[in-house]
Amino acid sequence: QFKLLISMKGDPFISVIVNCFNGEKYLDECLKSILFQTYSNYEVIFWDNLSTDSSKLIFRKIKDKRFKYFNDNNHCTLYEARNKAIKVCSGKYITFLDVDDKWLPQKLNKQVKCMEKNSKIGFCYSGFKFLSQSNGNLKSAYNNKYLKSGHLSSTLLKNYNIGILTLMVNKSIVDSNNIKFDNRFTIMGDLDFVLRLSKVSIGVALKSDLAIYRNHKENLSLNIEK
């Protein structure tokens, strides 16, 4: 069971994009980590890229009007699917969570507070932890004191350390600058997207671990679709 926290009137609306292709193995944990957020004014855009497993059934078990199911007509690349999902988002801010990852409960709440401080902030990110499937160990992906804020395009070119599972972006800045994921990429699309956003806006780092990246053999493949 979980307790749904009532959001205060005027809290910014957030869109959470969950791209899915045959994600049944970890999907329940992923979705519950959204349900357990201390921030409640959000929608979940679940974009099913023609899964052939039980992903749809797992998602449908959640009886919550905030969780919205979209089934693609044609299987496509991950980044094309991300772009399609962005088009149906209604939130002021957009976040991303892939089916094998999960969030800590304060993730959305802390990031919304950060984004609301300055309309020029195009994105907010944080540290995250690696969860090893082989031994269950958790460790920080980075020393969070090195996560930077400000005009970050040059910094990110030298040392890119933003996990998309920690990213929150300002939809108006994304839309006004026509920033999209490049469908030509397989794994570099996240970097390309954030770099272009960093050229037109400010990025802010929260120096704490707010998400968990599941480290398993499937997600190391260049061809994996989430």
C-alpha positions in Angstrom: 0.0 0.0 0.0 1.1 3.6 -0.5 -0.1 6.9 0.7 -0.9 9.5 -1.9 0.1 12.9 -0.8 -2.2 15.7 -1.8 -0.5 18.5 -3.7 -1.0 22.1 -2.9 -3.0 24.2 -5.4 -0.6 25.9 -7.7 2.2 23.2 -7.6 3.7 22.9 -11.1 2.5 20.0 -13.2 5.1 17.5 -14.2 5.2 14.9 -17.0 7.0 11.7 -16.3 8.0 9.8 -19.5 8.4 6.1 -19.1 9.5 4.5 -22.4 8.9 0.8 -22.5 9.9 -2.1 -24.7 9.5 -5.5 -23.1 10.2 -4.1 -19.6 8.3 -6.6 -17.5 11.2 -7.8 -15.4 11.7 -4.5 -13.5 8.6 -2.5 -14.5 6.7 -2.9 -11.2 9.6 -1.5 -9.1 10.0 1.4 -11.6 6.3 2.4 -11.5 6.1 2.0 -7.7 9.0 4.4 -7.3 6.9 7.0 -9.1 3.8 6.3 -6.9 5.9 6.7 -3.8 7.0 10.2 -4.7 6.3 12.8 -2.0 5.3 15.1 -4.9 1.9 14.2 -6.4 1.0 16.8 -9.2 2.2 14.8 -12.1 1.2 12.6 -15.0 2.9 9.5 -16.2 3.2 9.1 -20.0 3.8 5.4 -20.5 4.9 4.9 -24.0 4.7 1.3 -25.0 6.9 0.6 -28.0 5.0 -2.5 -29.1 6.0 -4.7 -26.2 5.3 -8.4 -26.6 5.6 -9.3 -22.9 3.4 -8.5 -20.0 4.4 -4.9 -19.7 0.9 -3.6 -20.6 -0.8 -5.8 -18.0 1.7 -4.7 -15.3 1.0 -1.1 -16.1 -2.8 -1.6 -16.2 -2.7 -2.9 -12.6 -2.1 0.7 -11.4 -5.6 2.2 -11.0 -4.5 5.8 -11.0 -5.8 8.4 -13.5 -2.4 10.1 -13.6 -0.9 7.0 -15.3 -1.7 7.3 -19.0 -1.0 4.5 -21.5 0.1 5.1 -25.1 0.7 2.2 -27.5 2.7 3.0 -30.6 1.5 1.9 -34.0 5.0 0.9 -35.2 8.1 -0.1 -33.3 10.7 2.6 -33.5 14.0 3.6 -32.0 14.2 4.7 -28.4 14.9 8.3 -29.2 12.0 8.5 -31.7 9.8 7.1 -29.0 11.0 9.7 -26.6 10.1 12.5 -29.0 6.7 11.1 -29.6 6.1 10.9 -25.8 7.2 14.5 -25.4 4.6 15.7 -27.8 1.8 14.5 -25.6 3.2 15.8 -22.4 1.1 18.5 -20.6 3.6 19.3 -17.8 5.6 22.5 -17.2 8.5 20.2 -16.6 9.4 16.8 -18.1 11.3 14.0 -16.5 12.4 10.6 -17.8 12.5 7.2 -16.1 13.3 4.0 -18.0 11.7 0.7 -17.0 14.7 -0.8 -15.3 15.6 2.2 -13.1 13.8 3.8 -10.1 13.6 7.0 -8.1 14.1 7.9 -4.5 10.9 9.4 -2.9 12.1 13.0 -2.8 13.3 13.2 -6.4 10.5 15.2 -7.9 9.9 17.4 -4.9 13.5 18.5 -4.7 13.8 19.2 -8.4 10.6 21.2 -8.7 11.8 23.5 -5.9 15.0 23.9 -7.8 13.4 24.6 -11.2 11.0 27.1 -9.8 13.8 29.4 -8.5 14.6 30.8 -11.9 12.8 30.7 -15.3 16.1 30.5 -17.1 16.9 27.1 -15.7 16.5 24.7 -18.5 17.3 21.6 -16.7 18.1 20.2 -13.2 19.9 16.9 -12.5 21.4 15.1 -9.6 23.6 12.2 -8.6 22.4 8.7 -8.7 23.4 5.2 -7.5 24.4 2.1 -9.3 22.5 -1.1 -8.2 24.5 -4.2 -9.1 22.3 -7.1 -10.1 25.1 -9.5 -9.5 25.6 -8.8 -5.8 22.9 -6.2 -4.9 25.5 -3.5 -3.9 24.6 0.2 -4.1 27.3 2.8 -4.9 27.2 6.4 -6.0 27.9 6.8 -9.7 29.9 10.0 -9.1 31.4 12.0 -6.4 28.5 14.5 -6.2 30.7 17.5 -5.2 31.9 17.5 -8.8 28.4 18.0 -10.3 28.3 21.5 -11.8 25.7 24.2 -12.2 25.5 27.2 -14.6 26.2 27.5 -18.3 27.5 23.9 -18.8 28.0 23.3 -22.5 31.8 23.4 -22.3 31.9 21.5 -19.0 29.7 18.7 -20.3 31.8 18.3 -23.4 34.8 17.6 -21.3 33.0 15.4 -18.7 29.5 14.3 -19.2 28.0 13.0 -16.0 24.2 13.5 -16.3 22.1 10.4 -16.0 18.8 10.8 -17.8 17.0 9.1 -14.9 17.9 12.3 -12.9 17.0 14.8 -15.5 14.1 17.4 -15.3 13.7 19.8 -18.1 11.7 23.0 -18.7 9.3 22.1 -21.5 8.8 25.7 -22.6 12.6 26.1 -23.2 12.7 22.7 -25.0 9.8 23.7 -27.2 10.8 27.3 -28.0 14.3 26.1 -29.1 12.9 23.0 -31.0 15.2 20.7 -29.0 14.5 17.0 -29.7 16.3 13.7 -29.4 18.2 12.8 -32.5 16.8 9.6 -34.0 20.1 8.7 -35.6 21.8 7.9 -32.3 21.6 4.7 -30.2 23.1 5.7 -26.8 24.5 9.2 -27.5 21.1 10.8 -27.8 20.9 11.7 -24.1 24.2 13.6 -24.3 23.2 15.4 -27.5 19.9 16.4 -26.1 21.3 17.9 -22.9 24.2 19.6 -24.7 21.9 21.5 -27.0 19.7 22.4 -24.0 22.8 23.6 -22.1 23.7 26.1 -24.9 20.4 28.0 -24.4 19.8 27.7 -20.7 21.2 27.2 -17.2 21.7 23.8 -15.7 21.5 23.1 -12.0 23.0 20.1 -10.1 21.5 18.8 -6.9 24.4 17.2 -5.1 22.6 14.2 -3.7 21.6 10.8 -5.1 18.0 10.9 -6.1 17.7 7.9 -8.4 19.0 4.3 -8.8 20.3 3.0 -12.1 20.1 -0.8 -12.4 23.4 -2.1 -13.7 22.8 -5.4 -15.6 24.2 -7.0 -18.6 21.3 -6.1 -20.9 21.6 -2.4 -20.5 25.3 -2.4 -21.5 24.4 -3.4 -25.1 24.5 -0.8 -27.7 21.4 -2.2 -29.3 19.2 -2.4 -26.2 15.8 -0.8 -26.4 14.2 0.3 -23.2 
